Amino acid sequence: MRPTSLAILLAGVLTSWGSYCLALASDHDQEIIIEAGSAEYREPEGVTIYQGNVSVSQGTILLQSDRITVHTQGGQTTRLVAEGSPANYMQTINEAGDKVIATSDHMEYATVEGVLTLTQEARLTQQGTTLSGNQIVYDVQQHVLRASSQGESNEDRVRVTIPAATIRVPSAEDSP
């Protein structure tokens, strides 16, 4: 395992992973810190596997999972897969300190396509609003968010929870 190869592999990973939401510009200038129980670099396959309470951070970006697999092709990261019970992603998205938090048992970010997919107990929270379902897909390039579920029971359906403080019903005083 060549340390410089691992550093090059991950140099773009968090920047790509974190670009799906509004990121603090300072995050991309920070060093990447990876901690894991083990790391295995399979050069012929273009795969690096981190296992055992994996933590990857860059600035305010934090990704924690049981296992993270980084796929590369031609020196570029093409796919990042985080698996856990659950895998957790958190990032501060503005100077006010608002955060986006994502959890699921399986997270996959296809860097070329710019698509983030959360599956199995997927949940995304931002500024108090929570979206949950079996699968949440965010197309970074098109800025399209889709959520789906497997069943029709109340436990399996897509659920959006909006905090009461953000809901404003117009009153008579609002009339011109």
N, CA and C atoms as an extended XYZ file, in Angstrom:
528
Properties=species:S:1:pos:R:3:atomname:S:1:resname:S:1:resid:I:1 pbc="F F F"
N         0.841       -1.160        0.000 N   MET     1
C         0.000        0.000        0.000 CA  MET     1
C         0.896        1.235        0.000 C   MET     1
N         0.702        2.093       -0.955 N   ARG     2
C         1.491        3.307       -1.026 CA  ARG     2
C         0.713        4.460       -0.399 C   ARG     2
N         1.222        5.095        0.663 N   PRO     3
C         0.504        6.173        1.331 CA  PRO     3
C         0.138        7.311        0.385 C   PRO     3
N         1.020        7.649       -0.544 N   THR     4
C         0.693        8.742       -1.459 CA  THR     4
C        -0.468        8.370       -2.360 C   THR     4
N        -0.579        7.104       -2.748 N   SER     5
C        -1.711        6.671       -3.568 CA  SER     5
C        -3.016        6.818       -2.801 C   SER     5
N        -3.009        6.446       -1.532 N   LEU     6
C        -4.209        6.578       -0.717 CA  LEU     6
C        -4.599        8.041       -0.573 C   LEU     6
N        -3.637        8.893       -0.364 N   ALA     7
C        -3.926       10.316       -0.222 CA  ALA     7
C        -4.511       10.883       -1.508 C   ALA     7
N        -3.959       10.507       -2.639 N   ILE     8
C        -4.468       10.977       -3.928 CA  ILE     8
C        -5.880       10.458       -4.157 C   ILE     8
N        -6.119        9.186       -3.816 N   LEU     9
C        -7.453        8.607       -3.982 CA  LEU     9
C        -8.498        9.395       -3.213 C   LEU     9
N        -8.176        9.785       -1.990 N   LEU    10
C        -9.172       10.432       -1.153 CA  LEU    10
C        -9.191       11.942       -1.273 C   LEU    10
N        -8.233       12.505       -1.958 N   ALA    11
C        -8.190       13.960       -2.080 CA  ALA    11
C        -9.473       14.518       -2.671 C   ALA    11
N       -10.049       13.819       -3.643 N   GLY    12
C       -11.278       14.293       -4.256 CA  GLY    12
C       -12.535       13.683       -3.683 C   GLY    12
N       -12.411       12.691       -2.848 N   VAL    13
C       -13.585       11.961       -2.377 CA  VAL    13
C       -14.509       12.841       -1.555 C   VAL    13
N       -14.009       13.439       -0.497 N   LEU    14
C       -14.887       14.240        0.352 CA  LEU    14
C       -15.365       15.485       -0.365 C   LEU    14
N       -14.517       16.082       -1.185 N   THR    15
C       -14.950       17.230       -1.948 CA  THR    15
C       -16.121       16.839       -2.840 C   THR    15
N       -16.045       15.694       -3.490 N   SER    16
C       -17.142       15.215       -4.324 CA  SER    16
C       -18.349       14.864       -3.480 C   SER    16
N       -18.130       14.133       -2.389 N   TRP    17
C       -19.222       13.694       -1.525 CA  TRP    17
C       -19.947       14.901       -0.945 C   TRP    17
N       -19.199       15.896       -0.517 N   GLY    18
C       -19.799       17.065        0.123 CA  GLY    18
C       -20.415       18.045       -0.840 C   GLY    18
N       -20.188       17.909       -2.134 N   SER    19
C       -20.702       18.887       -3.080 CA  SER    19
C       -22.179       18.736       -3.349 C   SER    19
N       -22.820       17.681       -2.810 N   TYR    20
C       -24.230       17.512       -3.091 CA  TYR    20
C       -25.089       18.515       -2.349 C   TYR    20
N       -24.560       19.188       -1.353 N   CYS    21
C       -25.309       20.236       -0.675 CA  CYS    21
C       -24.462       21.504       -0.677 C   CYS    21
N       -25.026       22.583       -0.185 N   LEU    22
C       -24.266       23.828       -0.105 CA  LEU    22
C       -23.176       23.650        0.933 C   LEU    22
N       -21.954       23.764        0.514 N   ALA    23
C       -20.831       23.504        1.410 CA  ALA    23
C       -20.153       24.804        1.793 C   ALA    23
N       -19.536       24.801        2.948 N   LEU    24
C       -18.691       25.927        3.309 CA  LEU    24
C       -17.459       25.878        2.420 C   LEU    24
N       -17.106       26.978        1.834 N   ALA    25
C       -15.948       27.016        0.932 CA  ALA    25
C       -14.682       26.576        1.655 C   ALA    25
N       -14.603       26.876        2.942 N   SER    26
C       -13.402       26.530        3.706 CA  SER    26
C       -13.223       25.021        3.866 C   SER    26
N       -14.296       24.226        3.744 N   ASP    27
C       -14.172       22.778        3.885 CA  ASP    27
C       -13.223       22.194        2.851 C   ASP    27
N       -13.291       22.688        1.648 N   HIS    28
C       -12.504       22.115        0.554 CA  HIS    28
C       -11.013       22.437        0.662 C   HIS    28
N       -10.669       23.395        1.530 N   ASP    29
C        -9.271       23.760        1.735 CA  ASP    29
C        -8.649       23.014        2.917 C   ASP    29
N        -9.437       22.222        3.613 N   GLN    30
C        -8.964       21.534        4.808 CA  GLN    30
C        -8.362       20.176        4.460 C   GLN    30
N        -7.537       19.676        5.355 N   GLU    31
C        -6.958       18.348        5.163 CA  GLU    31
C        -8.019       17.277        5.372 C   GLU    31
N        -7.810       16.119        4.755 N   ILE    32
C        -8.696       14.974        4.917 CA  ILE    32
C        -8.064       14.054        5.952 C   ILE    32
N        -8.871       13.666        6.942 N   ILE    33
C        -8.382       12.779        7.989 CA  ILE    33
C        -9.233       11.513        7.956 C   ILE    33
N        -8.567       10.361        7.831 N   ILE    34
C        -9.248        9.070        7.782 CA  ILE    34
C        -8.756        8.230        8.944 C   ILE    34
N        -9.700        7.668        9.676 N   GLU    35
C        -9.370        6.741       10.748 CA  GLU    35
C       -10.206        5.493       10.543 C   GLU    35
N        -9.590        4.325       10.668 N   ALA    36
C       -10.288        3.057       10.469 CA  ALA    36
C        -9.535        1.956       11.178 C   ALA    36
N       -10.221        0.854       11.405 N   GLY    37
C        -9.566       -0.312       11.985 CA  GLY    37
C        -8.580       -0.922       11.010 C   GLY    37
N        -8.908       -0.846        9.701 N   SER    38
C        -7.999       -1.376        8.677 CA  SER    38
C        -8.236       -0.666        7.352 C   SER    38
N        -7.217       -0.717        6.505 N   ALA    39
C        -7.298       -0.148        5.162 CA  ALA    39
C        -6.626       -1.107        4.191 C   ALA    39
N        -7.270       -1.305        3.054 N   GLU    40
C        -6.722       -2.198        2.039 CA  GLU    40
C        -6.845       -1.523        0.676 C   GLU    40
N        -5.731       -1.382       -0.005 N   TYR    41
C        -5.700       -0.770       -1.332 CA  TYR    41
C        -5.452       -1.855       -2.362 C   TYR    41
N        -6.403       -2.030       -3.271 N   ARG    42
C        -6.295       -3.024       -4.332 CA  ARG    42
C        -6.051       -2.285       -5.645 C   ARG    42
N        -4.793       -2.031       -5.929 N   GLU    43
C        -4.419       -1.215       -7.079 CA  GLU    43
C        -4.958       -1.746       -8.407 C   GLU    43
N        -4.854       -3.057       -8.705 N   PRO    44
C        -5.364       -3.534      -10.001 CA  PRO    44
C        -6.862       -3.282      -10.191 C   PRO    44
N        -7.622       -3.312       -9.100 N   GLU    45
C        -9.062       -3.091       -9.175 CA  GLU    45
C        -9.441       -1.627       -9.036 C   GLU    45
N        -8.524       -0.807       -8.578 N   GLY    46
C        -8.841        0.598       -8.330 CA  GLY    46
C        -9.789        0.766       -7.159 C   GLY    46
N        -9.605       -0.039       -6.118 N   VAL    47
C       -10.510       -0.037       -4.966 CA  VAL    47
C        -9.706        0.109       -3.680 C   VAL    47
N       -10.191        0.972       -2.792 N   THR    48
C        -9.643        1.079       -1.449 CA  THR    48
C       -10.781        0.804       -0.481 C   THR    48
N       -10.545       -0.082        0.488 N   ILE    49
C       -11.575       -0.467        1.445 CA  ILE    49
C       -11.096       -0.109        2.850 C   ILE    49
N       -11.916        0.672        3.551 N   TYR    50
C       -11.659        1.022        4.941 CA  TYR    50
C       -12.728        0.316        5.774 C   TYR    50
N       -12.318       -0.353        6.844 N   GLN    51
C       -13.262       -1.097        7.677 CA  GLN    51
C       -12.987       -0.834        9.150 C   GLN    51
N       -14.037       -1.012        9.944 N   GLY    52
C       -13.889       -0.912       11.391 CA  GLY    52
C       -14.031        0.491       11.917 C   GLY    52
N       -15.251        0.907       12.212 N   ASN    53
C       -15.507        2.220       12.793 CA  ASN    53
C       -14.786        3.313       12.016 C   ASN    53
N       -15.091        3.407       10.740 N   VAL    54
C       -14.414        4.340        9.839 CA  VAL    54
C       -14.927        5.756       10.052 C   VAL    54
N       -14.018        6.695       10.105 N   SER    55
C       -14.343        8.108       10.231 CA  SER    55
C       -13.505        8.873        9.213 C   SER    55
N       -14.184        9.648        8.366 N   VAL    56
C       -13.500       10.463        7.367 CA  VAL    56
C       -13.985       11.893        7.566 C   VAL    56
N       -13.050       12.825        7.730 N   SER    57
C       -13.451       14.212        7.939 CA  SER    57
C       -12.617       15.156        7.087 C   SER    57
N       -13.260       16.259        6.740 N   GLN    58
C       -12.597       17.352        6.032 CA  GLN    58
C       -13.353       18.619        6.403 C   GLN    58
N       -12.722       19.475        7.206 N   GLY    59
C       -13.420       20.671        7.683 CA  GLY    59
C       -14.644       20.270        8.487 C   GLY    59
N       -15.830       20.776        8.084 N   THR    60
C       -17.065       20.449        8.805 CA  THR    60
C       -17.729       19.185        8.267 C   THR    60
N       -17.147       18.561        7.246 N   ILE    61
C       -17.701       17.333        6.671 CA  ILE    61
C       -17.255       16.150        7.522 C   ILE    61
N       -18.203       15.299        7.898 N   LEU    62
C       -17.876       14.111        8.660 CA  LEU    62
C       -18.692       12.944        8.120 C   LEU    62
N       -18.013       11.873        7.749 N   LEU    63
C       -18.642       10.650        7.279 CA  LEU    63
C       -18.177        9.526        8.196 C   LEU    63
N       -19.129        8.829        8.821 N   GLN    64
C       -18.811        7.718        9.722 CA  GLN    64
C       -19.575        6.488        9.269 C   GLN    64
N       -18.875        5.357        9.257 N   SER    65
C       -19.497        4.139        8.765 CA  SER    65
C       -18.708        2.929        9.242 C   SER    65
N       -19.335        1.765        9.117 N   ASP    66
C       -18.628        0.528        9.430 CA  ASP    66
C       -17.610        0.204        8.344 C   ASP    66
N       -17.954        0.565        7.096 N   ARG    67
C       -17.100        0.243        5.952 CA  ARG    67
C       -17.286        1.317        4.876 C   ARG    67
N       -16.182        1.761        4.312 N   ILE    68
C       -16.219        2.710        3.199 CA  ILE    68
C       -15.344        2.151        2.084 C   ILE    68
N       -15.914        2.065        0.886 N   THR    69
C       -15.186        1.573       -0.277 CA  THR    69
C       -15.093        2.696       -1.300 C   THR    69
N       -13.880        2.985       -1.741 N   VAL    70
C       -13.630        4.032       -2.735 CA  VAL    70
C       -13.221        3.352       -4.039 C   VAL    70
N       -13.952        3.649       -5.116 N   HIS    71
C       -13.664        3.092       -6.442 CA  HIS    71
C       -13.039        4.185       -7.301 C   HIS    71
N       -11.945        3.829       -7.975 N   THR    72
C       -11.285        4.793       -8.846 CA  THR    72
C       -11.053        4.190      -10.227 C   THR    72
N       -10.915        5.088      -11.195 N   GLN    73
C       -10.592        4.670      -12.556 CA  GLN    73
C        -9.761        5.794      -13.172 C   GLN    73
N        -8.610        5.440      -13.678 N   GLY    74
C        -7.740        6.444      -14.276 CA  GLY    74
C        -7.321        7.525      -13.300 C   GLY    74
N        -7.165        7.158      -12.024 N   GLY    75
C        -6.730        8.123      -11.018 CA  GLY    75
C        -7.838        9.019      -10.484 C   GLY    75
N        -9.060        8.857      -10.968 N   GLN    76
C       -10.188        9.667      -10.519 CA  GLN    76
C       -11.160        8.820       -9.702 C   GLN    76
N       -11.684        9.380       -8.639 N   THR    77
C       -12.687        8.687       -7.850 CA  THR    77
C       -13.982        8.650       -8.657 C   THR    77
N       -14.538        7.448       -8.848 N   THR    78
C       -15.775        7.308       -9.617 CA  THR    78
C       -16.971        6.982       -8.736 C   THR    78
N       -16.712        6.344       -7.600 N   ARG    79
C       -17.823        5.934       -6.744 CA  ARG    79
C       -17.325        5.773       -5.317 C   ARG    79
N       -18.162        6.171       -4.389 N   LEU    80
C       -17.873        6.037       -2.969 CA  LEU    80
C       -19.066        5.340       -2.332 C   LEU    80
N       -18.819        4.254       -1.601 N   VAL    81
C       -19.891        3.492       -0.966 CA  VAL    81
C       -19.605        3.415        0.534 C   VAL    81
N       -20.591        3.835        1.335 N   ALA    82
C       -20.490        3.753        2.793 CA  ALA    82
C       -21.586        2.823        3.285 C   ALA    82
N       -21.179        1.831        4.085 N   GLU    83
C       -22.138        0.869        4.624 CA  GLU    83
C       -21.999        0.851        6.135 C   GLU    83
N       -23.145        0.869        6.822 N   GLY    84
C       -23.099        0.874        8.272 CA  GLY    84
C       -24.445        0.570        8.868 C   GLY    84
N       -24.487        0.669       10.153 N   SER    85
C       -25.734        0.406       10.870 CA  SER    85
C       -26.054        1.555       11.814 C   SER    85
N       -26.305        2.747       11.356 N   PRO    86
C       -26.248        3.186        9.964 CA  PRO    86
C       -24.929        3.869        9.633 C   PRO    86
N       -24.788        4.263        8.368 N   ALA    87
C       -23.722        5.166        7.950 CA  ALA    87
C       -24.245        6.583        8.203 C   ALA    87
N       -23.374        7.480        8.638 N   ASN    88
C       -23.779        8.844        8.980 CA  ASN    88
C       -22.937        9.863        8.235 C   ASN    88
N       -23.605       10.898        7.718 N   TYR    89
C       -22.930       11.995        7.038 CA  TYR    89
C       -23.437       13.284        7.659 C   TYR    89
N       -22.529       14.205        7.951 N   MET    90
C       -22.922       15.493        8.497 CA  MET    90
C       -22.013       16.569        7.920 C   MET    90
N       -22.616       17.731        7.655 N   GLN    91
C       -21.827       18.852        7.158 CA  GLN    91
C       -22.509       20.157        7.516 C   GLN    91
N       -21.719       21.131        7.944 N   THR    92
C       -22.218       22.487        8.153 CA  THR    92
C       -22.330       23.125        6.778 C   THR    92
N       -23.493       23.729        6.498 N   ILE    93
C       -23.741       24.212        5.139 CA  ILE    93
C       -23.697       25.722        4.977 C   ILE    93
N       -23.624       26.449        6.101 N   ASN    94
C       -23.534       27.901        5.984 CA  ASN    94
C       -22.878       28.479        7.231 C   ASN    94
N       -22.602       29.767        7.180 N   GLU    95
C       -21.910       30.427        8.291 CA  GLU    95
C       -22.775       30.500        9.552 C   GLU    95
N       -24.095       30.346        9.409 N   ALA    96
C       -24.993       30.357       10.572 CA  ALA    96
C       -24.909       29.055       11.356 C   ALA    96
N       -24.230       28.056       10.800 N   GLY    97
C       -24.047       26.793       11.494 CA  GLY    97
C       -25.104       25.744       11.180 C   GLY    97
N       -25.977       26.020       10.197 N   ASP    98
C       -26.972       25.014        9.812 CA  ASP    98
C       -26.260       23.795        9.258 C   ASP    98
N       -26.829       22.625        9.543 N   LYS    99
C       -26.207       21.368        9.137 CA  LYS    99
C       -27.152       20.558        8.266 C   LYS    99
N       -26.571       19.735        7.412 N   VAL   100
C       -27.313       18.689        6.721 CA  VAL   100
C       -26.812       17.390        7.318 C   VAL   100
N       -27.755       16.513        7.670 N   ILE   101
C       -27.418       15.229        8.273 CA  ILE   101
C       -28.113       14.148        7.472 C   ILE   101
N       -27.361       13.149        7.050 N   ALA   102
C       -27.920       12.029        6.299 CA  ALA   102
C       -27.524       10.736        7.000 C   ALA   102
N       -28.479        9.818        7.107 N   THR   103
C       -28.195        8.499        7.651 CA  THR   103
C       -28.894        7.455        6.796 C   THR   103
N       -28.262        6.323        6.634 N   SER   104
C       -28.856        5.164        5.973 CA  SER   104
C       -27.902        3.997        6.160 C   SER   104
N       -28.395        2.809        5.878 N   ASP   105
C       -27.519        1.647        5.989 CA  ASP   105
C       -26.568        1.540        4.808 C   ASP   105
N       -26.919        2.222        3.702 N   HIS   106
C       -26.105        2.159        2.481 CA  HIS   106
C       -26.152        3.520        1.795 C   HIS   106
N       -24.989        4.153        1.644 N   MET   107
C       -24.866        5.427        0.930 CA  MET   107
C       -23.932        5.204       -0.243 C   MET   107
N       -24.333        5.716       -1.392 N   GLU   108
C       -23.469        5.597       -2.566 CA  GLU   108
C       -23.478        6.911       -3.327 C   GLU   108
N       -22.273        7.399       -3.628 N   TYR   109
C       -22.151        8.626       -4.407 CA  TYR   109
C       -21.394        8.310       -5.687 C   TYR   109
N       -22.076        8.461       -6.828 N   ALA   110
C       -21.459        8.276       -8.144 CA  ALA   110
C       -20.944        9.643       -8.578 C   ALA   110
N       -19.636        9.831       -8.556 N   THR   111
C       -19.061       11.152       -8.792 CA  THR   111
C       -19.225       11.629      -10.227 C   THR   111
N       -19.126       10.732      -11.199 N   VAL   112
C       -19.243       11.125      -12.607 CA  VAL   112
C       -20.661       11.605      -12.901 C   VAL   112
N       -21.650       10.848      -12.433 N   GLU   113
C       -23.049       11.187      -12.661 CA  GLU   113
C       -23.538       12.273      -11.711 C   GLU   113
N       -22.870       12.432      -10.588 N   GLY   114
C       -23.287       13.408       -9.593 CA  GLY   114
C       -24.569       13.000       -8.893 C   GLY   114
N       -24.678       11.714       -8.539 N   VAL   115
C       -25.900       11.202       -7.919 CA  VAL   115
C       -25.567       10.562       -6.570 C   VAL   115
N       -26.247       11.025       -5.525 N   LEU   116
C       -26.120       10.466       -4.186 CA  LEU   116
C       -27.358        9.623       -3.920 C   LEU   116
N       -27.166        8.366       -3.527 N   THR   117
C       -28.281        7.468       -3.240 CA  THR   117
C       -28.146        6.934       -1.815 C   THR   117
N       -29.191        7.149       -1.020 N   LEU   118
C       -29.275        6.623        0.337 CA  LEU   118
C       -30.337        5.531        0.314 C   LEU   118
N       -30.011        4.337        0.784 N   THR   119
C       -30.992        3.255        0.806 CA  THR   119
C       -30.994        2.571        2.168 C   THR   119
N       -32.096        1.922        2.445 N   GLN   120
C       -32.294        1.174        3.685 CA  GLN   120
C       -32.294        2.109        4.887 C   GLN   120
N       -33.490        2.450        5.335 N   GLU   121
C       -33.650        3.348        6.482 CA  GLU   121
C       -33.042        4.720        6.208 C   GLU   121
N       -33.289        5.260        5.017 N   ALA   122
C       -32.702        6.534        4.601 CA  ALA   122
C       -33.398        7.709        5.287 C   ALA   122
N       -32.582        8.658        5.727 N   ARG   123
C       -33.110        9.859        6.385 CA  ARG   123
C       -32.190       11.032        6.073 C   ARG   123
N       -32.788       12.162        5.717 N   LEU   124
C       -32.041       13.373        5.402 CA  LEU   124
C       -32.685       14.513        6.179 C   LEU   124
N       -31.895       15.243        6.954 N   THR   125
C       -32.406       16.350        7.762 CA  THR   125
C       -31.622       17.606        7.452 C   THR   125
N       -32.360       18.694        7.228 N   GLN   126
C       -31.721       19.989        6.991 CA  GLN   126
C       -32.642       21.069        7.542 C   GLN   126
N       -32.106       21.932        8.375 N   GLN   127
C       -32.817       23.046        8.985 CA  GLN   127
C       -34.139       22.596        9.607 C   GLN   127
N       -34.106       21.451       10.286 N   GLY   128
C       -35.262       20.963       11.006 CA  GLY   128
C       -36.227       20.123       10.190 C   GLY   128
N       -36.153       20.194        8.886 N   THR   129
C       -37.031       19.395        8.034 CA  THR   129
C       -36.372       18.048        7.781 C   THR   129
N       -37.153       16.974        7.957 N   THR   130
C       -36.635       15.622        7.795 CA  THR   130
C       -37.398       14.899        6.700 C   THR   130
N       -36.662       14.239        5.833 N   LEU   131
C       -37.216       13.406        4.775 CA  LEU   131
C       -36.727       11.996        5.028 C   LEU   131
N       -37.655       11.028        5.051 N   SER   132
C       -37.232        9.646        5.263 CA  SER   132
C       -38.002        8.718        4.337 C   SER   132
N       -37.396        7.586        4.034 N   GLY   133
C       -37.998        6.586        3.166 CA  GLY   133
C       -37.018        5.445        2.968 C   GLY   133
N       -37.405        4.490        2.164 N   ASN   134
C       -36.508        3.380        1.880 CA  ASN   134
C       -35.334        3.839        1.021 C   ASN   134
N       -35.601        4.797        0.112 N   GLN   135
C       -34.542        5.286       -0.760 CA  GLN   135
C       -34.698        6.787       -0.985 C   GLN   135
N       -33.582        7.494       -0.876 N   ILE   136
C       -33.532        8.923       -1.199 CA  ILE   136
C       -32.424        9.090       -2.222 C   ILE   136
N       -32.752        9.724       -3.352 N   VAL   137
C       -31.783        9.935       -4.420 CA  VAL   137
C       -31.698       11.431       -4.686 C   VAL   137
N       -30.466       11.964       -4.669 N   TYR   138
C       -30.261       13.377       -4.978 CA  TYR   138
C       -29.353       13.487       -6.182 C   TYR   138
N       -29.876       14.076       -7.262 N   ASP   139
C       -29.106       14.335       -8.472 CA  ASP   139
C       -28.497       15.720       -8.317 C   ASP   139
N       -27.213       15.755       -8.064 N   VAL   140
C       -26.501       17.000       -7.792 CA  VAL   140
C       -26.563       17.943       -8.990 C   VAL   140
N       -26.368       17.419      -10.182 N   GLN   141
C       -26.315       18.248      -11.380 CA  GLN   141
C       -27.671       18.851      -11.729 C   GLN   141
N       -28.734       18.080      -11.548 N   GLN   142
C       -30.080       18.549      -11.884 CA  GLN   142
C       -30.794       19.196      -10.691 C   GLN   142
N       -30.215       19.082       -9.504 N   HIS   143
C       -30.817       19.575       -8.263 CA  HIS   143
C       -32.212       18.992       -8.065 C   HIS   143
N       -32.295       17.669       -8.219 N   VAL   144
C       -33.568       16.965       -8.072 CA  VAL   144
C       -33.432       15.955       -6.939 C   VAL   144
N       -34.367       15.999       -6.007 N   LEU   145
C       -34.396       15.093       -4.870 CA  LEU   145
C       -35.624       14.197       -5.008 C   LEU   145
N       -35.421       12.880       -4.949 N   ARG   146
C       -36.517       11.914       -5.057 CA  ARG   146
C       -36.457       10.975       -3.860 C   ARG   146
N       -37.616       10.657       -3.322 N   ALA   147
C       -37.695        9.695       -2.230 CA  ALA   147
C       -38.747        8.661       -2.593 C   ALA   147
N       -38.501        7.423       -2.188 N   SER   148
C       -39.462        6.356       -2.464 CA  SER   148
C       -39.456        5.369       -1.308 C   SER   148
N       -40.489        4.530       -1.301 N   SER   149
C       -40.585        3.504       -0.277 CA  SER   149
C       -40.979        2.199       -0.937 C   SER   149
N       -40.923        1.122       -0.170 N   GLN   150
C       -41.228       -0.187       -0.728 CA  GLN   150
C       -42.685       -0.572       -0.551 C   GLN   150
N       -43.324       -0.116        0.486 N   GLY   151
C       -44.661       -0.618        0.777 CA  GLY   151
C       -45.669        0.479        1.000 C   GLY   151
N       -46.867        0.064        1.337 N   GLU   152
C       -47.946        1.005        1.560 CA  GLU   152
C       -48.291        1.184        3.035 C   GLU   152
N       -47.656        0.401        3.924 N   SER   153
C       -47.950        0.579        5.344 CA  SER   153
C       -47.369        1.917        5.791 C   SER   153
N       -47.911        2.464        6.863 N   ASN   154
C       -47.443        3.756        7.360 CA  ASN   154
C       -45.967        3.745        7.707 C   ASN   154
N       -45.453        2.591        8.096 N   GLU   155
C       -44.046        2.492        8.458 CA  GLU   155
C       -43.132        2.508        7.248 C   GLU   155
N       -43.638        2.127        6.083 N   ASP   156
C       -42.821        2.025        4.874 CA  ASP   156
C       -42.931        3.222        3.953 C   ASP   156
N       -43.842        4.103        4.198 N   ARG   157
C       -44.089        5.223        3.282 CA  ARG   157
C       -43.044        6.319        3.434 C   ARG   157
N       -42.910        7.137        2.390 N   VAL   158
C       -42.049        8.320        2.451 CA  VAL   158
C       -42.685        9.280        3.449 C   VAL   158
N       -41.853        9.875        4.282 N   ARG   159
C       -42.365       10.802        5.288 CA  ARG   159
C       -41.532       12.073        5.277 C   ARG   159
N       -42.216       13.225        5.274 N   VAL   160
C       -41.575       14.526        5.388 CA  VAL   160
C       -42.110       15.166        6.659 C   VAL   160
N       -41.211       15.590        7.520 N   THR   161
C       -41.591       16.263        8.753 CA  THR   161
C       -41.038       17.683        8.695 C   THR   161
N       -41.961       18.660        8.753 N   ILE   162
C       -41.587       20.072        8.692 CA  ILE   162
C       -41.870       20.685       10.053 C   ILE   162
N       -40.879       21.323       10.690 N   PRO   163
C       -41.108       21.891       12.022 CA  PRO   163
C       -42.169       22.988       11.977 C   PRO   163
N       -42.971       23.058       13.023 N   ALA   164
C       -44.056       24.030       13.096 CA  ALA   164
C       -43.555       25.462       12.947 C   ALA   164
N       -42.375       25.755       13.437 N   ALA   165
C       -41.844       27.120       13.383 CA  ALA   165
C       -41.638       27.613       11.950 C   ALA   165
N       -41.510       26.698       10.982 N   THR   166
C       -41.273       27.132        9.599 CA  THR   166
C       -42.557       27.237        8.788 C   THR   166
N       -43.683       26.818        9.371 N   ILE   167
C       -44.960       26.876        8.659 CA  ILE   167
C       -45.670       28.175        9.068 C   ILE   167
N       -46.026       28.990        8.089 N   ARG   168
C       -46.701       30.237        8.360 CA  ARG   168
C       -47.971       30.284        7.551 C   ARG   168
N       -49.086       30.364        8.247 N   VAL   169
C       -50.381       30.462        7.588 CA  VAL   169
C       -50.728       31.944        7.491 C   VAL   169
N       -51.060       32.431        6.271 N   PRO   170
C       -51.412       33.856        6.119 CA  PRO   170
C       -52.621       34.201        6.978 C   PRO   170
N       -52.575       35.356        7.589 N   SER   171
C       -53.685       35.827        8.406 CA  SER   171
C       -54.355       37.013        7.718 C   SER   171
N       -55.429       37.481        8.300 N   ALA   172
C       -56.154       38.628        7.747 CA  ALA   172
C       -55.269       39.853        7.725 C   ALA   172
N       -54.339       39.949        8.659 N   GLU   173
C       -53.426       41.094        8.714 CA  GLU   173
C       -52.475       41.138        7.521 C   GLU   173
N       -52.287       39.991        6.834 N   ASP   174
C       -51.390       39.933        5.683 CA  ASP   174
C       -52.049       40.458        4.422 C   ASP   174
N       -53.371       40.651        4.433 N   SER   175
C       -54.089       41.116        3.245 CA  SER   175
C       -53.754       42.559        2.955 C   SER   175
N       -53.687       42.936        1.676 N   PRO   176
C       -53.393       44.346        1.343 CA  PRO   176
C       -54.571       45.245        1.595 C   PRO   176
